[in-house]
């Protein structure tokens, strides 16, 4: 972590920059010194050193808080994974493949609890399943949420299409309201991680007949589960620019099966993106020339 002194520019640098911007009131600059005229203008007031140190201290404290938060989240996730692995290892939660889950639904009338967020569920869902998301799209617009949304978008949300999610505090109460605690519940999400978190909550609440779909619905083949919705299960978790261009692992696997006709669609999209980018660049150049002509006249 950067210390207070490392990133702090020397005060003489600050004085020179002020002199350079207002050189009509400055004397000669020699080396790292600047001699001002006797009548020093009011706008050449240097920021007091204590204010500079205070601003740098604030920035460093903010960075330290962010790093501590990230470290805490990593530790919490590692601890959660150990708890989830123990649930499976001790068979408190039984493991099913997507195909086994399909058999259990058809032959044993077990209930599939879909805990995925809305943007995944609306693309594909198991026929007859119950949807109660443990995390869903955060639609709040307060300052903290907007900051998180901007950060998530800049850190890869634009590429993956994954929005900012928040934990539903009513998740457990919704499940308890709908299902008695002796119900056989098959819990599934898109990739298998959030469903494990849901299994832990449900087990701690007294549910003892829990089944976890390993790998999530993304690992399911079309014949494994009876699907409803516009897209295959494998495509329900993708989005953003990567989906538009066909650069996800799921789409590449589909292209290998479908052949050139499937790839041609995404190749055309890529060409279209380049054409639009070129058009915007040329348009910006024309606007720049037009504005320059206006200034010159």
C-alpha positions in Angstrom: 0.0 0.0 0.0 1.2 3.4 -0.9 2.4 5.5 2.1 1.6 9.1 2.7 4.9 10.4 1.6 5.3 8.4 -1.6 2.6 10.0 -3.7 2.9 13.5 -2.4 4.4 16.0 -4.9 6.9 18.5 -3.5 5.5 21.9 -2.7 8.0 23.7 -5.0 6.4 21.8 -8.0 3.0 23.2 -7.0 4.4 26.8 -6.9 6.0 26.4 -10.3 2.8 25.2 -11.9 1.0 28.2 -10.5 3.7 30.5 -11.9 3.6 28.9 -15.3 -0.2 29.4 -15.6 0.1 33.0 -14.6 3.5 33.9 -16.0 2.5 37.4 -16.7 2.8 38.0 -12.9 5.9 35.9 -12.4 9.6 36.6 -12.5 12.1 34.1 -13.9 11.9 30.5 -13.1 15.4 29.1 -12.3 15.7 25.3 -11.5 13.1 24.7 -8.9 12.6 28.3 -7.7 10.3 31.0 -8.8 10.7 34.7 -7.8 7.5 36.6 -7.8 7.1 40.4 -8.0 6.7 42.3 -4.8 3.0 42.8 -5.3 1.8 39.2 -5.2 -1.6 38.8 -6.8 -4.4 37.2 -4.8 -4.8 34.2 -7.1 -1.2 33.0 -6.4 -2.2 31.6 -3.0 -0.7 28.2 -2.4 -2.7 25.5 -0.8 -1.5 25.1 2.8 0.5 22.0 3.3 -1.8 20.6 6.0 -4.7 20.7 3.5 -2.6 18.8 0.9 -1.7 16.2 3.5 -5.3 16.0 4.6 -6.5 15.3 1.0 -3.9 12.6 0.4 -4.7 11.1 3.8 -8.4 10.9 2.9 -7.6 9.2 -0.5 -5.3 6.7 1.2 -7.9 6.0 3.9 -10.5 5.3 1.2 -8.2 3.0 -0.6 -7.4 1.2 2.6 -11.2 0.7 3.4 -11.8 -0.6 -0.2 -8.9 -3.1 0.1 -10.1 -4.2 3.6 -13.6 -4.7 2.2 -12.3 -6.8 -0.7 -10.2 -8.9 1.6 -13.1 -9.4 4.0 -15.3 -10.5 1.1 -12.7 -13.0 -0.1 -12.3 -14.4 3.4 -16.1 -14.6 3.8 -16.4 -16.4 0.5 -13.7 -18.9 1.4 -15.4 -19.6 4.7 -18.7 -20.0 3.0 -17.3 -22.5 0.5 -15.9 -24.6 3.3 -19.4 -24.7 5.0 -21.1 -25.6 1.7 -18.5 -28.4 1.0 -19.2 -29.8 4.5 -22.9 -29.8 3.9 -22.4 -31.9 0.8 -19.6 -34.1 2.3 -21.7 -34.9 5.3 -24.7 -35.6 3.0 -26.9 -33.0 4.7 -27.5 -31.9 1.2 -27.7 -34.6 -1.5 -26.1 -34.1 -4.9 -27.9 -34.6 -8.2 -26.8 -34.1 -11.8 -29.2 -32.2 -14.0 -30.3 -35.5 -15.6 -30.9 -37.1 -12.2 -32.9 -34.0 -11.2 -35.1 -34.4 -14.3 -35.8 -38.1 -13.4 -36.6 -37.1 -9.8 -39.1 -34.4 -10.9 -40.8 -36.8 -13.4 -40.8 -40.0 -11.3 -40.9 -38.9 -7.7 -42.8 -35.6 -8.1 -40.0 -33.7 -6.3 -40.2 -29.9 -6.4 -37.5 -27.9 -8.2 -36.8 -24.6 -6.4 -35.2 -22.1 -8.9 -33.2 -19.5 -7.0 -31.8 -17.6 -10.0 -32.3 -13.8 -10.6 -35.0 -12.6 -12.9 -32.8 -11.9 -16.0 -31.8 -15.6 -16.0 -35.1 -17.1 -15.1 -37.1 -15.3 -17.9 -34.8 -16.8 -20.5 -35.4 -20.4 -19.5 -37.0 -22.3 -16.7 -37.9 -25.9 -15.8 -41.6 -26.6 -16.4 -43.5 -26.8 -13.1 -40.6 -25.3 -11.1 -41.1 -22.7 -8.3 -39.1 -19.5 -8.7 -37.9 -17.7 -5.6 -34.7 -15.8 -6.2 -32.1 -15.6 -3.4 -30.4 -12.7 -5.3 -32.1 -10.5 -7.7 -31.5 -7.3 -9.7 -31.0 -4.3 -7.5 -33.4 -1.7 -8.7 -32.7 0.9 -6.0 -31.3 4.3 -7.1 -29.7 5.6 -3.9 -26.1 7.0 -4.0 -24.5 3.8 -2.7 -26.4 1.5 -5.1 -25.6 3.8 -8.1 -21.9 3.7 -7.2 -22.0 -0.1 -7.0 -23.8 -0.2 -10.4 -21.2 2.0 -12.1 -18.4 0.0 -10.5 -19.9 -3.3 -11.6 -20.5 -2.1 -15.1 -16.9 -0.8 -15.5 -15.4 -3.9 -14.0 -17.0 -6.2 -16.6 -20.7 -5.9 -16.5 -20.8 -4.2 -19.9 -19.1 -7.4 -21.3 -20.9 -10.1 -19.4 -24.3 -8.4 -19.0 -24.5 -9.3 -15.3 -26.3 -6.5 -13.5 -25.8 -5.5 -9.8 -27.6 -8.1 -7.6 -28.7 -7.8 -4.0 -29.7 -10.4 -1.5 -33.5 -10.8 -0.9 -34.0 -10.6 2.8 -37.4 -12.2 2.4 -36.1 -15.3 0.6 -36.3 -17.7 3.5 -39.7 -16.5 4.6 -41.1 -16.9 1.1 -39.9 -20.5 0.9 -41.2 -21.3 4.4 -44.6 -19.8 3.4 -44.8 -21.9 0.3 -43.3 -25.3 1.4 -43.5 -27.3 4.6 -40.1 -28.2 6.1 -40.5 -31.9 5.2 -40.8 -31.1 1.5 -38.3 -32.7 -0.9 -36.7 -29.7 -2.5 -34.4 -29.8 -5.5 -32.5 -26.4 -5.4 -31.0 -25.1 -8.6 -29.4 -21.9 -10.0 -27.5 -21.2 -13.2 -24.0 -22.5 -12.2 -24.5 -24.1 -8.8 -23.0 -21.5 -6.4 -26.1 -19.5 -5.3 -28.1 -22.7 -4.9 -25.5 -23.9 -2.4 -25.9 -20.7 -0.4 -29.7 -21.3 -0.5 -29.3 -24.9 0.6 -27.3 -23.7 3.7 -30.0 -21.2 4.6 -32.8 -23.8 4.2 -30.9 -26.5 6.1 -30.3 -24.1 9.0 -34.0 -23.2 8.9 -35.0 -26.9 9.4 -35.3 -28.3 5.9 -33.8 -31.8 5.8 -34.8 -33.2 2.4 -32.6 -31.0 0.2 -31.1 -31.8 -3.2 -28.5 -29.7 -4.9 -28.1 -29.6 -8.7 -24.4 -29.8 -9.3 -23.1 -27.5 -12.0 -26.5 -25.8 -12.1 -28.9 -25.6 -15.0 -26.1 -24.5 -17.3 -24.8 -28.1 -17.1 -28.1 -29.5 -18.3 -28.6 -30.9 -21.8 -31.9 -30.2 -23.5 -33.1 -33.7 -22.9 -32.3 -33.6 -19.2 -35.1 -31.3 -18.0 -38.4 -30.2 -19.5 -37.7 -26.6 -20.4 -39.9 -23.6 -21.0 -38.7 -20.2 -22.2 -37.1 -18.8 -25.4 -33.5 -20.0 -24.9 -31.6 -23.1 -23.9 -30.6 -23.4 -20.3 -26.9 -23.0 -21.3 -27.6 -19.5 -22.7 -29.7 -18.2 -19.8 -26.7 -16.9 -17.9 -24.9 -15.0 -20.7 -25.5 -11.4 -21.8 -23.9 -8.1 -22.7 -21.5 -7.5 -25.5 -20.0 -11.0 -25.2 -23.4 -12.5 -26.0 -24.1 -10.1 -28.9 -20.8 -11.0 -30.5 -21.1 -14.7 -29.8 -17.8 -14.8 -27.8 -19.0 -16.9 -24.8 -18.0 -20.5 -24.2 -21.6 -21.6 -24.6 -22.0 -20.0 -28.0 -18.7 -21.3 -29.3 -19.8 -24.8 -28.3 -23.1 -24.3 -30.1 -21.2 -23.0 -33.2 -19.1 -26.1 -33.3 -22.3 -28.2 -33.5 -24.3 -25.9 -35.8 -21.6 -25.1 -38.3 -21.0 -22.0 -40.4 -24.6 -20.8 -40.6 -24.5 -20.2 -36.9 -21.1 -18.5 -37.0 -22.1 -16.3 -39.9 -24.7 -14.4 -37.8 -22.1 -13.3 -35.2 -19.5 -12.6 -37.9 -22.0 -10.2 -39.5 -22.6 -8.6 -36.1 -18.9 -8.1 -35.6 -18.5 -6.5 -39.0 -21.5 -4.2 -38.1 -19.8 -3.1 -34.9 -16.7 -2.1 -36.9 -18.8 -0.2 -39.5 -20.7 1.7 -36.8 -17.4 2.5 -35.0 -15.9 3.8 -38.2 -19.0 5.9 -39.0 -18.9 7.4 -35.5 -15.2 8.2 -35.9 -15.7 9.8 -39.3 -18.7 11.8 -38.0 -16.7 13.1 -35.0 -14.0 14.2 -37.4 -16.5 16.1 -39.6 -18.0 17.7 -36.5 -14.6 18.8 -35.3 -13.7 20.4 -38.7 -17.1 22.1 -38.8 -16.6 23.6 -35.3 -13.0 24.7 -36.3 -14.4 26.4 -39.4 -16.9 28.3 -37.2 -14.2 29.5 -34.8 -12.0 30.6 -37.6 -14.7 32.8 -39.0 
